[in-house]
Structure formats: structure tokens, C-alpha cells
Amino acid sequence: MLSKKKKANENEAVSTTYANRFFTKPIPRFRMPNDGLDADVVYQMIHDELNIDGNPALNLATFVTTWMEPQAEKLIVETLNKNLVDQDEYPQTGKIQERVINMLARLYHAPESKEYIGTATIGSSEAIMLGLLAHKWTWRANRKKQGKSTQNPNMVIGADVHVVWEKFARYFDVEMRIIPMQKNRFTITADEVKQRIDENTICVGVVMGTTFTGQLDPVQDINTMLEEVEKEKGWNIPIHVDGASGGFILPFLYPAFKWDFRLSHVRSINVSGHKYGLVYPGVGWLIMRDKSDLPEDLIFYVNYLGSEEATYTLNFSRGSAMMIVQYYNLIRLGKKGYRLVMQQSLENARYLASKVRRIRNIRLITEDIKLPILALTVKKKSEFTVFQMSDKLRERGWIVPAYSLPADASEVEVLRVVIKENFSHDMADMLVTDMQRFAKELREQCKIKPGQQNKSQNHKHIC
Ligand SMILES: Cc1ncc(COP(=O)(O)O)c(C=O)c1O
């Protein structure tokens, strides 16, 4: 989050609490105080202030893990003070990272005949940036070899991509060719991709579990199309798969489904360890199919930490705790354990879907629920909007975001529920009961004041 300048006057202070029991003067809110305070006091003050945050257990908005086993938490505390980049000082931590990358590359069927390569990142955003940078560099090197212009790189993506793809395009000067959504289609198609690619396309972005609706882009069709284009025109265009969510679900729920390195044009995959990898924020992973997909001049070798180390990250220092507990999860759960977690989450999502369907005027965006993510919408004729339902649920503590889809589907308004491991049948029942009650209440309000705008909402109220 970008933070702005704030006034730092006397009125902007954190006032004293506990009847001056611990501290007697207000503490400036936006200026560093001259004197420090007792550790217990500061702890209590910050602890209390954070109570106003939402309850992570009821946060159905986030894809990010909100519960881990106590043993994992113990490891986190034990490794909080280890910088992941200090591989010379913490060689074992480095070895663990290597093991995880190998496990993931094999999970994603990286060909054993190749030398796959990967790195731990802060999350999928960094992993996507690094993957796309590698494709930009490879494209440029190839163009130079052919004596062709390197002025106008582009990438083809759907409007269903996460904002990080757009950030990459802007920060790293790549033209974005965006396939808009349609009123009834929220993913991309191979045909639409084909219309936009050319010899300057550094890569095609494909999402496994879109942020907006949790759907899967048709990666196999796109791969087949790119194979044909390569035969016809000689353009070897890579696919980067954004598996931020799906990367830890698909291998366990649908092992036969080919979305990964089994497809010839998939050259790089990112996944968020802190989403369905079941780790607290922030850890992500980038896996490249072969080391030839990562141009050597993007790798930096530094020796100021002891021995020479190769790095391919945007940040230098970062904590190692989350990377370590990724390893904990992989060996603690194994494939069988991950499968059970994903099956249970999917079952709970489907159970919730079956109940939600019965609420008047609420429907699912898609009946085909492949990942434990539900996108709901409210029928046009309904007396309330998704935004009002989201606000009402928030009053009860549930955090369920409401938003409108990107162009050209912006008239579709969505409520998204991300089902995680800690979401039970019981919670589904409670959520549905609350939604039913609120739907009724909102309808009643509508009856009382026909034709009136609800002034407390920014969003249009239909009654
Ligand atoms: C499809 C997709 N890609 C990328 C991201 C960014 O991931 P991260 O938050 O791990 O940086 C998200 C986050 O929700 C996502 O859903």
C-alpha cells in the first residue's frame, strides 16, 4: 500500500488508555516520539489497535492462508531472524529452498531431460514479474540474433489477469494486448489469443484460477494453437501459466489434467505458496521449464555474503520462515495430505454453492466449480446489490468482497467466496443463514421505501 503524507500536529496523536495506568501522555501518531515506552505498554497498545481489523478466520475474501499448524508456527518463530539471501551463512536454508523447487518442478512435470530452474519469491507477483522478464529478455536476444527490431514487445493476456500483469507491462515497457471479457465469458479463448499474437509477442499469459471468478483459461487449446502457429510461421511463443491459486490445487484434484510443463509451450509457472500452498504470507515460487528459458544476463552473482551466490529476485533480503514452512507442509502433508485438504475445500465450496443457489435472486456465475472458489451474482431484477450484501455480511464479521468484472463484462457484479481449509460445513450453514436473513431484510427495506435511493451506499440500489 502506498501511504500519503499526514498532518503531524498535536491533535493527531494516539490518546492514552487504561486510565493513564501505563502512559500518561498521548503518543504522536505520525511523528516518531522522542522517548520510548515500556515494551509491555507498546505491545498492549498495538495489540488493542489491531482488534479493529477483520477476523482472519472469517476472511473469505483472501486467497491467502489464515491458519497453520502450531508446529509450523513454531518453526516460523524459530526462523524469523534468518535472511533467505544469506545462503552462505544459512546453507541448510538454501538446501531446503532447492528441495522445494525440485518438488514443485516435478509436481508440474518439468521434463527430467531438461534442467529446470526456479526461485522462491515473496509471492506470485514477484514470480510473475521475474518469469515475464525472462521471456522479454529471451525474445529480445532472439530478435537481435535475427537482426530484427526489439522496439515493440507485446504480451497477450485476458482481462481476467491479476493487476500484477498490468504492472509488469507498465513497469517494464511491454505493450499489453488484452482480450476483453464478455457478458457471459470471463476467461480467454485460443481464437482470441491467435488474433493478437505476432512475432513481437514475448509470451501469452494463461491463468489457472482467475482472481475474478476462479475459472481456468483454456490452456490446452492455447498450447495447441501456439504449436500450429509455430509450424506455420516459426514464432515460438511461450506460455507463462499464472498458477497463483490453481498451482497447488490442480495437481492434487485433477492429476490427469494437463496444464503444466506437459504442454510444450508452457515455459514458466508461478504459484503462491501462501495461497493453496497453505503457508502464511509471503512466499511464492517461480519455476522455469529449462535453464535456457532464463537468460544468463538476468542472473546476478554476488560474493559479499561469503561465497559466490547466484540470485534472480527483485528484492535482496527477505525472511526465510515462510519458505521453510512451505517445506514443512510439503513433507508433513505429502501428496495425499494436500489432496485431502483440496478435496475437502472443494466439497465445502460445492456444499455452500448448493445452499446459496436456494437464496432468492442469487445465482452462481458458473455451475462448473473446479476450484474451491465461488463467484456469485445477484439477478438483475433483485431488490438488492452484491455491494449491499457484502456490507451486511461485514456487519456480522464475514468478509466477502463485492466488485464488478472488468471490461466488457463490467455490468456483471460479483460476490466472491474463497473456501479455505478452515471453512467448515457449519460455517457454510451459518453464512447461508446470514445471507438469507440479509436478503430478506434488504427486500423488506425495499418495500418500505419504494423508489428511494439508499443513501448509505455508493452503489446503485435497485428498489
Ligand atoms: C491469479 C493471480 N495471480 C497473481 C496474484 C498475485 O499473487 P500474490 O498476492 O501472491 O503476489 C493473485 C493474487 O490473488 C492471483 O489471484
The ligand as an SDF file (V2000), in Angstrom:
LIG
                    3D

 16 16  0  0  0  0  0  0  0  0999 V2000
   -4.3530  -15.1910  -10.4170 C   0  0  0  0  0  0  0  0  0  0  0  0
   -3.4730  -14.3840   -9.5170 C   0  0  0  0  0  0  0  0  0  0  0  0
   -2.2570  -14.0220   -9.9370 N   0  0  0  0  0  0  0  0  0  0  0  0
   -1.4120  -13.3150   -9.1530 C   0  0  0  0  0  0  0  0  0  0  0  0
   -1.7850  -12.9170   -7.8960 C   0  0  0  0  0  0  0  0  0  0  0  0
   -0.8060  -12.1470   -7.0490 C   0  0  0  0  0  0  0  0  0  0  0  0
   -0.3420  -13.0270   -6.1100 O   0  0  0  0  0  0  0  0  0  0  0  0
    0.4650  -12.6090   -4.7820 P   0  0  0  0  0  0  0  0  0  0  0  0
   -0.5560  -12.0000   -3.9020 O   0  0  0  0  0  0  0  0  0  0  0  0
    0.9580  -13.9300   -4.2830 O   0  0  0  0  0  0  0  0  0  0  0  0
    1.5450  -11.6740   -5.1630 O   0  0  0  0  0  0  0  0  0  0  0  0
   -3.0500  -13.2700   -7.4130 C   0  0  0  0  0  0  0  0  0  0  0  0
   -3.4760  -12.8610   -6.0690 C   0  0  0  0  0  0  0  0  0  0  0  0
   -4.5960  -13.0050   -5.6690 O   0  0  0  0  0  0  0  0  0  0  0  0
   -3.9180  -14.0260   -8.2390 C   0  0  0  0  0  0  0  0  0  0  0  0
   -5.1280  -14.3860   -7.8260 O   0  0  0  0  0  0  0  0  0  0  0  0
  1  2  1  0
  2  3  1  0
  2 15  2  0
  3  4  2  0
  4  5  1  0
  5  6  1  0
  5 12  2  0
  6  7  1  0
  7  8  1  0
  8  9  2  0
  8 10  1  0
  8 11  1  0
 12 13  1  0
 12 15  1  0
 13 14  2  0
 15 16  1  0
M  END
$$$$
